[in-house]
Amino acid sequence: MHNVLLSIRFILNALILTALISPCTSIANDNERIVVISHQDTNFQVLTQQQVKRIFLGNNKGAASKDNLKPINLPYEHPVRILFSNKAIGLTEARIKAFWAQMKFAGKGNPPIEFDNIEAVIEKVAQSPGYIGYVPLKDVAENAQIKILYML
């Protein structure tokens, strides 16, 4: 009987600990969300994942081309870029690098420009209509010059 009570106590403590940790995990995940941002004057209110993919792979024919959105990348192997590439584009960094090598060789386009850090992306997008970038949600302050077009 004593062993059964100890087992029940252990299980209850584990459940309580799990319940206490779960909200923290949820907050961490919200802080790790990535958003695609543009200048407030962009004609789009939202973008689909397919539109984001086309823009960042240089195939923004159709609706996105009206605004001539110019994508901005973070540096190769930046953790936010890796997450964005995997989730929004659906390709690894190596595959995207190979894609752009082929496109450049064929004379069909160049990869998006790269900015050194998240702050530089936010600053460029806020100051320049027509640019589009991705940054962690937690880094997007209440900036009147930026709007969120897509959230991962």
N, C-alpha and C positions, 0 to 999 in steps of 0.2 A: 504494500500500500504506500509506503514511504517513497519507493522508487517511482510509482505512478504520479504522485504529487510533484516530485522533482521534475519529472518529464513534462507535466502540464505547465509548471512554472517556467521551465526553459522555453517551451513553445510560446507561451504568452509573452515572455520577454522578447523573443525573437520577432513576434508580430508587432509589438509596440515599437521596437527599434526600426523595423521596416517602415512602419507608418510615419515615424519621425523623419526618416531619411528620404522618403518618396517626394515630399514637397520640394526639398532641396534639389533633387535630381531634375524635377520639372522646371524649376527656375533656371538651372544651369542650361538645360536644353533650349529654353527661350532665349537665353543670352547668346547661344551659339547659332541662332537662326541667321540665315543670310538673306539679304534683300537686294533686289535690283533697283537702282535709283536713277533718276534723270532730273533734269532741270524742271522747275515748275511749269515752264512754258511749253513743254512737250505736249503734243496733241493727244497722247495716249493717257488714259486713266489707269488702265491695267494692261498687262501683257500675259499671254499664255506661255507655257513652257516651250512650246514649239516655236513661238515668235522669238523668245529669248535665245533659243538654240540657233535659229537662223541668223539672228543679228551677230552673235558671237562667232559664228562660223563663216561670216562674210556673205551669206546668202539671204540678205534682207530685201528680197524682191517682194512686191505687194505692198500691204498697208504700212509696214515699218519703213519702207524706202521713202515714203512721202516726207517723213521727218528727217531722212538721211541720218539716222542715229549712228554715231561713231562709238564703238565699244572700247572700253578701257579694261585692261587686264592688270592684275597684280603680278609680281614677278613669278617666274617659273619656280615651282615647288613651294610656294607660299601656302601655308595650311588652308587659308580661306579659298585660294584659287583651286586647290586640289578638291576641296569639298564642293565648290561650285561646279567644277568640270564634271565631277562624278554624278552629282544630283541634277543639275540643270541641263547640262549638255549630254550627259549619259555616256561619256567617254573618259578614259584615263588621260592623264597628262601626256604620256608617251604617244598615245593614239592621236591626240590633238596636235602634238608637235610634228608627227609624221604627216598628218593631213596638211598642215601649213607648209611643210617642206615641198610636198607635191604641188600645192597651189602656186607657190612661188616659182617653182621650176617650170610649171606650165604657163606662167605669166597670167594667172587668173586671180591674183589677189595677194594681199599681205595680211599677216595676223594683226589683231588689235594692238594698239599702242600699249605699252606697259608703264605703269607708274610704280614708284618704289614702295609706297606704303598706303595704308587705308586712308590716312588723313589727306594725302595728295589726291586720291580719287574723289573723295568727298568735296574737296576744294574745287577741283576742276569741273565737276558736275554742277556744283552750286553756282559757279561763275560763268559757265559756258553752255548755252542752250545747244542741244544736238548731241551731247555726249551722254553715254549710258555706262554705268559701272555696277559693281556688286561689292557690298561691304557687310560686315556683321550688323545685325539689327541694333545691338547695344551701342554701336558707334554713331548711329544716326540720331543726332540731337534734333530738337524741334527747330529745324531750319526752314525758313519760309521759302527758300530758293530751291528746295529739293522735294521731290515726291517719290513715293515708293510705287513701283510698277508691278513688282512680282516678289513673292516671298517663298523661300524654300522651307 
